[in-house]
């Protein structure tokens, strides 16, 4: 899997899910709400993993469920980036540069993601 594969998938997915949304504003609002929802579900699974929360939720926790919620957040974030016309690979590289500078990491030539 590479960034181009993901971009093709998100273009297809959004053509199906965003048909009723007419403006970029509506699409952005829809995607940020979806991202927030998925982050909440990831947080809930994380709390279960570390033993925080209701006993029945903690008892039903699985690593698989946590990984699926993580994937849902990633997919929601990628779809949101597409609505905002952000190129994820470029955004990630910029952030990695910023963090590397802060930490004094100098081997930054590896940031280019496969296209």
Order of alpha helices (4+ residues) and beta strands (2+ residues): alpha-alpha-alpha-alpha-alpha
